[in-house]
């Protein structure tokens, strides 16, 4: 179940980052289709690492429940 849940988070992070990359490619880049696709793809790949990295950080954090 945990692998399925992290898979869903990876897909959602990729979609959100790809949308952000599409916006950035349109507004920051030259606005051409190639720039939009390039920045969206790069952001999607980088965003796919976010759920795993966040999970590792949360696992490493010491418990403060005292």
Biopython code that builds the backbone (N, CA, C, O; Angstrom):
import numpy as np
from Bio.PDB.StructureBuilder import StructureBuilder

atoms = [
    (1, "UNK", "N", (0.823, -1.202, 0.000)),
    (1, "UNK", "CA", (0.000, 0.000, 0.000)),
    (1, "UNK", "C", (0.861, 1.257, 0.000)),
    (1, "UNK", "O", (0.513, 2.246, -0.645)),
    (2, "UNK", "N", (1.976, 1.226, 0.715)),
    (2, "UNK", "CA", (2.834, 2.396, 0.789)),
    (2, "UNK", "C", (3.440, 2.732, -0.572)),
    (2, "UNK", "O", (3.559, 3.907, -0.920)),
    (3, "UNK", "N", (3.829, 1.705, -1.352)),
    (3, "UNK", "CA", (4.399, 1.945, -2.677)),
    (3, "UNK", "C", (3.360, 2.569, -3.608)),
    (3, "UNK", "O", (3.679, 3.432, -4.425)),
    (4, "UNK", "N", (2.131, 2.124, -3.472)),
    (4, "UNK", "CA", (1.060, 2.689, -4.310)),
    (4, "UNK", "C", (0.836, 4.155, -3.955)),
    (4, "UNK", "O", (0.660, 4.995, -4.838)),
    (5, "UNK", "N", (0.843, 4.457, -2.664)),
    (5, "UNK", "CA", (0.612, 5.834, -2.231)),
    (5, "UNK", "C", (1.753, 6.750, -2.677)),
    (5, "UNK", "O", (1.498, 7.866, -3.130)),
    (6, "UNK", "N", (2.999, 6.304, -2.557)),
    (6, "UNK", "CA", (4.121, 7.136, -2.984)),
    (6, "UNK", "C", (4.110, 7.289, -4.505)),
    (6, "UNK", "O", (4.529, 8.321, -5.029)),
    (7, "UNK", "N", (3.634, 6.267, -5.210)),
    (7, "UNK", "CA", (3.514, 6.368, -6.669)),
    (7, "UNK", "C", (2.516, 7.441, -7.083)),
    (7, "UNK", "O", (2.743, 8.188, -8.035)),
    (8, "UNK", "N", (1.414, 7.505, -6.357)),
    (8, "UNK", "CA", (0.406, 8.529, -6.644)),
    (8, "UNK", "C", (0.989, 9.916, -6.373)),
    (8, "UNK", "O", (0.767, 10.842, -7.154)),
    (9, "UNK", "N", (1.734, 10.067, -5.272)),
    (9, "UNK", "CA", (2.358, 11.355, -4.960)),
    (9, "UNK", "C", (3.387, 11.744, -6.019)),
    (9, "UNK", "O", (3.504, 12.922, -6.355)),
    (10, "UNK", "N", (4.135, 10.772, -6.551)),
    (10, "UNK", "CA", (5.119, 11.068, -7.591)),
    (10, "UNK", "C", (4.419, 11.578, -8.847)),
    (10, "UNK", "O", (4.855, 12.558, -9.451)),
    (11, "UNK", "N", (3.350, 10.921, -9.232)),
    (11, "UNK", "CA", (2.603, 11.355, -10.427)),
    (11, "UNK", "C", (2.020, 12.751, -10.219)),
    (11, "UNK", "O", (2.090, 13.588, -11.119)),
    (12, "UNK", "N", (1.451, 13.010, -9.058)),
    (12, "UNK", "CA", (0.886, 14.338, -8.789)),
    (12, "UNK", "C", (1.975, 15.416, -8.783)),
    (12, "UNK", "O", (1.773, 16.509, -9.312)),
    (13, "UNK", "N", (3.119, 15.106, -8.188)),
    (13, "UNK", "CA", (4.217, 16.078, -8.174)),
    (13, "UNK", "C", (4.716, 16.350, -9.585)),
    (13, "UNK", "O", (5.019, 17.492, -9.930)),
    (14, "UNK", "N", (4.803, 15.301, -10.405)),
    (14, "UNK", "CA", (5.241, 15.487, -11.788)),
    (14, "UNK", "C", (4.268, 16.367, -12.559)),
    (14, "UNK", "O", (4.688, 17.254, -13.302)),
    (15, "UNK", "N", (2.970, 16.128, -12.387)),
    (15, "UNK", "CA", (1.973, 16.927, -13.097)),
    (15, "UNK", "C", (2.007, 18.391, -12.659)),
    (15, "UNK", "O", (1.944, 19.296, -13.491)),
    (16, "UNK", "N", (2.106, 18.614, -11.360)),
    (16, "UNK", "CA", (2.161, 19.991, -10.859)),
    (16, "UNK", "C", (3.415, 20.704, -11.343)),
    (16, "UNK", "O", (3.357, 21.861, -11.757)),
    (17, "UNK", "N", (4.539, 20.018, -11.289)),
    (17, "UNK", "CA", (5.789, 20.637, -11.727)),
    (17, "UNK", "C", (5.810, 20.839, -13.246)),
    (17, "UNK", "O", (6.376, 21.818, -13.732)),
    (18, "UNK", "N", (5.204, 19.928, -13.985)),
    (18, "UNK", "CA", (5.124, 20.105, -15.433)),
    (18, "UNK", "C", (4.248, 21.309, -15.781)),
    (18, "UNK", "O", (4.561, 22.063, -16.702)),
    (19, "UNK", "N", (3.151, 21.485, -15.043)),
    (19, "UNK", "CA", (2.295, 22.654, -15.275)),
    (19, "UNK", "C", (3.042, 23.937, -14.947)),
    (19, "UNK", "O", (2.962, 24.918, -15.687)),
    (20, "UNK", "N", (3.764, 23.928, -13.844)),
    (20, "UNK", "CA", (4.576, 25.092, -13.482)),
    (20, "UNK", "C", (5.659, 25.344, -14.530)),
    (20, "UNK", "O", (5.937, 26.492, -14.878)),
    (21, "UNK", "N", (6.259, 24.282, -15.024)),
    (21, "UNK", "CA", (7.273, 24.422, -16.078)),
    (21, "UNK", "C", (6.680, 24.943, -17.378)),
    (21, "UNK", "O", (7.322, 25.723, -18.081)),
    (22, "UNK", "N", (5.464, 24.521, -17.706)),
    (22, "UNK", "CA", (4.800, 25.048, -18.900)),
    (22, "UNK", "C", (4.532, 26.530, -18.770)),
    (22, "UNK", "O", (4.715, 27.291, -19.720)),
    (23, "UNK", "N", (4.102, 26.932, -17.601)),
    (23, "UNK", "CA", (3.872, 28.359, -17.359)),
    (23, "UNK", "C", (5.190, 29.125, -17.459)),
    (23, "UNK", "O", (5.256, 30.182, -18.087)),
    (24, "UNK", "N", (6.238, 28.584, -16.837)),
    (24, "UNK", "CA", (7.540, 29.252, -16.861)),
    (24, "UNK", "C", (8.087, 29.321, -18.280)),
    (24, "UNK", "O", (8.649, 30.341, -18.679)),
    (25, "UNK", "N", (7.928, 28.246, -19.045)),
    (25, "UNK", "CA", (8.402, 28.250, -20.429)),
    (25, "UNK", "C", (7.684, 29.273, -21.281)),
    (25, "UNK", "O", (8.270, 29.849, -22.198)),
    (26, "UNK", "N", (6.417, 29.499, -20.984)),
    (26, "UNK", "CA", (5.646, 30.467, -21.756)),
    (26, "UNK", "C", (5.974, 31.902, -21.335)),
    (26, "UNK", "O", (6.080, 32.788, -22.182)),
    (27, "UNK", "N", (6.132, 32.129, -20.036)),
    (27, "UNK", "CA", (6.322, 33.492, -19.538)),
    (27, "UNK", "C", (7.783, 33.905, -19.404)),
    (27, "UNK", "O", (8.117, 35.070, -19.616)),
    (28, "UNK", "N", (8.655, 32.967, -19.055)),
    (28, "UNK", "CA", (10.061, 33.314, -18.867)),
    (28, "UNK", "C", (10.860, 33.049, -20.140)),
    (28, "UNK", "O", (11.716, 33.846, -20.525)),
    (29, "UNK", "N", (10.570, 31.918, -20.791)),
    (29, "UNK", "CA", (11.276, 31.573, -22.019)),
    (29, "UNK", "C", (10.776, 32.415, -23.189)),
    (29, "UNK", "O", (10.111, 33.434, -23.005)),
    (30, "UNK", "N", (11.111, 31.966, -24.391)),
    (30, "UNK", "CA", (10.724, 32.720, -25.586)),
    (30, "UNK", "C", (9.274, 32.496, -25.993)),
    (30, "UNK", "O", (8.791, 33.135, -26.928)),
    (31, "UNK", "N", (8.565, 31.587, -25.299)),
    (31, "UNK", "CA", (7.157, 31.344, -25.591)),
    (31, "UNK", "C", (6.937, 30.342, -26.697)),
    (31, "UNK", "O", (5.795, 29.994, -26.998)),
    (32, "UNK", "N", (8.020, 29.867, -27.315)),
    (32, "UNK", "CA", (7.900, 28.868, -28.370)),
    (32, "UNK", "C", (7.575, 27.500, -27.791)),
    (32, "UNK", "O", (7.820, 27.232, -26.614)),
    (33, "UNK", "N", (7.024, 26.647, -28.631)),
    (33, "UNK", "CA", (6.610, 25.320, -28.167)),
    (33, "UNK", "C", (7.781, 24.510, -27.632)),
    (33, "UNK", "O", (7.630, 23.781, -26.651)),
    (34, "UNK", "N", (8.938, 24.626, -28.259)),
    (34, "UNK", "CA", (10.106, 23.869, -27.810)),
    (34, "UNK", "C", (10.542, 24.264, -26.410)),
    (34, "UNK", "O", (10.895, 23.405, -25.602)),
    (35, "UNK", "N", (10.519, 25.551, -26.120)),
    (35, "UNK", "CA", (10.928, 26.028, -24.797)),
    (35, "UNK", "C", (9.933, 25.585, -23.736)),
    (35, "UNK", "O", (10.328, 25.198, -22.636)),
    (36, "UNK", "N", (8.658, 25.638, -24.054)),
    (36, "UNK", "CA", (7.623, 25.226, -23.102)),
    (36, "UNK", "C", (7.773, 23.743, -22.773)),
    (36, "UNK", "O", (7.729, 23.361, -21.604)),
    (37, "UNK", "N", (7.948, 22.913, -23.788)),
    (37, "UNK", "CA", (8.082, 21.470, -23.570)),
    (37, "UNK", "C", (9.362, 21.154, -22.810)),
    (37, "UNK", "O", (9.354, 20.308, -21.916)),
    (38, "UNK", "N", (10.453, 21.815, -23.147)),
    (38, "UNK", "CA", (11.729, 21.561, -22.485)),
    (38, "UNK", "C", (11.659, 21.891, -20.993)),
    (38, "UNK", "O", (12.047, 21.072, -20.160)),
    (39, "UNK", "N", (11.177, 23.063, -20.657)),
    (39, "UNK", "CA", (11.116, 23.463, -19.246)),
    (39, "UNK", "C", (10.093, 22.614, -18.498)),
    (39, "UNK", "O", (10.329, 22.255, -17.344)),
    (40, "UNK", "N", (8.973, 22.288, -19.117)),
    (40, "UNK", "CA", (7.967, 21.447, -18.462)),
    (40, "UNK", "C", (8.524, 20.053, -18.194)),
    (40, "UNK", "O", (8.275, 19.485, -17.131)),
    (41, "UNK", "N", (9.271, 19.495, -19.137)),
    (41, "UNK", "CA", (9.852, 18.162, -18.947)),
    (41, "UNK", "C", (10.903, 18.165, -17.840)),
    (41, "UNK", "O", (10.944, 17.251, -17.017)),
    (42, "UNK", "N", (11.745, 19.186, -17.821)),
    (42, "UNK", "CA", (12.769, 19.278, -16.774)),
    (42, "UNK", "C", (12.119, 19.413, -15.403)),
    (42, "UNK", "O", (12.536, 18.750, -14.453)),
    (43, "UNK", "N", (11.116, 20.253, -15.293)),
    (43, "UNK", "CA", (10.428, 20.426, -14.007)),
    (43, "UNK", "C", (9.706, 19.155, -13.586)),
    (43, "UNK", "O", (9.666, 18.841, -12.396)),
    (44, "UNK", "N", (9.136, 18.419, -14.529)),
    (44, "UNK", "CA", (8.448, 17.171, -14.195)),
    (44, "UNK", "C", (9.426, 16.133, -13.661)),
    (44, "UNK", "O", (9.128, 15.438, -12.689)),
    (45, "UNK", "N", (10.592, 16.025, -14.293)),
    (45, "UNK", "CA", (11.588, 15.061, -13.823)),
    (45, "UNK", "C", (12.088, 15.455, -12.439)),
    (45, "UNK", "O", (12.200, 14.601, -11.560)),
    (46, "UNK", "N", (12.386, 16.712, -12.236)),
    (46, "UNK", "CA", (12.844, 17.150, -10.922)),
    (46, "UNK", "C", (11.754, 16.987, -9.873)),
    (46, "UNK", "O", (12.042, 16.624, -8.732)),
    (47, "UNK", "N", (10.523, 17.247, -10.242)),
    (47, "UNK", "CA", (9.401, 17.105, -9.315)),
    (47, "UNK", "C", (9.132, 15.670, -8.921)),
    (47, "UNK", "O", (8.563, 15.420, -7.858)),
    (48, "UNK", "N", (9.531, 14.714, -9.762)),
    (48, "UNK", "CA", (9.301, 13.308, -9.425)),
    (48, "UNK", "C", (10.167, 12.862, -8.253)),
    (48, "UNK", "O", (9.866, 11.851, -7.618)),
    (49, "UNK", "N", (11.223, 13.589, -7.959)),
    (49, "UNK", "CA", (12.088, 13.247, -6.830)),
    (49, "UNK", "C", (11.575, 13.828, -5.515)),
    (49, "UNK", "O", (12.017, 13.398, -4.450)),
    (50, "UNK", "N", (10.673, 14.774, -5.557)),
    (50, "UNK", "CA", (10.219, 15.471, -4.350)),
    (50, "UNK", "C", (9.555, 14.554, -3.320)),
    (50, "UNK", "O", (9.921, 14.634, -2.147)),
    (51, "UNK", "N", (8.597, 13.684, -3.685)),
    (51, "UNK", "CA", (7.959, 12.866, -2.651)),
    (51, "UNK", "C", (8.936, 11.964, -1.901)),
    (51, "UNK", "O", (8.848, 11.841, -0.679)),
    (52, "UNK", "N", (9.864, 11.333, -2.617)),
    (52, "UNK", "CA", (10.843, 10.473, -1.963)),
    (52, "UNK", "C", (11.776, 11.250, -1.061)),
    (52, "UNK", "O", (12.108, 10.800, 0.036)),
    (53, "UNK", "N", (12.204, 12.425, -1.522)),
    (53, "UNK", "CA", (13.097, 13.253, -0.711)),
    (53, "UNK", "C", (12.394, 13.739, 0.554)),
    (53, "UNK", "O", (12.989, 13.752, 1.632)),
    (54, "UNK", "N", (11.147, 14.131, 0.426)),
    (54, "UNK", "CA", (10.388, 14.596, 1.596)),
    (54, "UNK", "C", (10.182, 13.442, 2.575)),
    (54, "UNK", "O", (10.291, 13.633, 3.786)),
    (55, "UNK", "N", (9.886, 12.251, 2.064)),
    (55, "UNK", "CA", (9.687, 11.089, 2.943)),
    (55, "UNK", "C", (10.973, 10.761, 3.696)),
    (55, "UNK", "O", (10.930, 10.444, 4.885)),
    (56, "UNK", "N", (12.124, 10.834, 3.010)),
    (56, "UNK", "CA", (13.401, 10.576, 3.684)),
    (56, "UNK", "C", (13.679, 11.609, 4.758)),
    (56, "UNK", "O", (14.160, 11.269, 5.839)),
    (57, "UNK", "N", (13.382, 12.865, 4.472)),
    (57, "UNK", "CA", (13.603, 13.908, 5.474)),
    (57, "UNK", "C", (12.711, 13.716, 6.696)),
    (57, "UNK", "O", (13.151, 13.931, 7.826)),
    (58, "UNK", "N", (11.473, 13.318, 6.478)),
    (58, "UNK", "CA", (10.555, 13.101, 7.598)),
    (58, "UNK", "C", (10.963, 11.886, 8.430)),
    (58, "UNK", "O", (10.784, 11.878, 9.648)),
    (59, "UNK", "N", (11.510, 10.861, 7.774)),
    (59, "UNK", "CA", (11.959, 9.685, 8.497)),
    (59, "UNK", "C", (13.202, 9.968, 9.335)),
    (59, "UNK", "O", (13.372, 9.384, 10.405)),
    (60, "UNK", "N", (14.062, 10.849, 8.861)),
    (60, "UNK", "CA", (15.297, 11.179, 9.562)),
    (60, "UNK", "C", (15.091, 12.121, 10.726)),
    (60, "UNK", "O", (15.905, 12.154, 11.649)),
    (61, "UNK", "N", (14.014, 12.888, 10.694)),
    (61, "UNK", "CA", (13.766, 13.886, 11.729)),
    (61, "UNK", "C", (13.526, 13.208, 13.074)),
    (61, "UNK", "O", (12.749, 12.257, 13.155)),
    (62, "UNK", "N", (14.180, 13.684, 14.127)),
    (62, "UNK", "CA", (13.978, 13.054, 15.440)),
    (62, "UNK", "C", (12.565, 13.315, 15.969)),
    (62, "UNK", "O", (11.966, 14.359, 15.709)),
    (63, "UNK", "N", (12.066, 12.361, 16.698)),
    (63, "UNK", "CA", (10.727, 12.471, 17.275)),
    (63, "UNK", "C", (10.775, 13.425, 18.485)),
    (63, "UNK", "O", (11.593, 13.253, 19.389)),
    (64, "UNK", "N", (9.909, 14.404, 18.484)),
    (64, "UNK", "CA", (9.900, 15.407, 19.576)),
    (64, "UNK", "C", (8.679, 15.258, 20.465)),
    (64, "UNK", "O", (8.285, 16.202, 21.149)),
    (65, "UNK", "N", (8.080, 14.074, 20.456)),
    (65, "UNK", "CA", (6.861, 13.900, 21.269)),
    (65, "UNK", "C", (7.182, 13.676, 22.742)),
    (65, "UNK", "O", (6.280, 13.589, 23.575)),
    (66, "UNK", "N", (8.467, 13.582, 23.056)),
    (66, "UNK", "CA", (8.947, 13.616, 24.360)),
    (66, "UNK", "C", (8.811, 12.615, 25.348)),
    (66, "UNK", "O", (9.292, 12.784, 26.468)),
]
sb = StructureBuilder()
sb.init_structure("model")
sb.init_model(0)
sb.init_chain("A")
sb.init_seg("    ")
for serial, (resi, resn, name, xyz) in enumerate(atoms, 1):
    if name == "N":
        sb.init_residue(resn, " ", resi, " ")
    sb.init_atom(name, np.array(xyz, "f"), 0.0, 1.0, " ", f" {name:<3s}", serial, name[0])
structure = sb.get_structure()
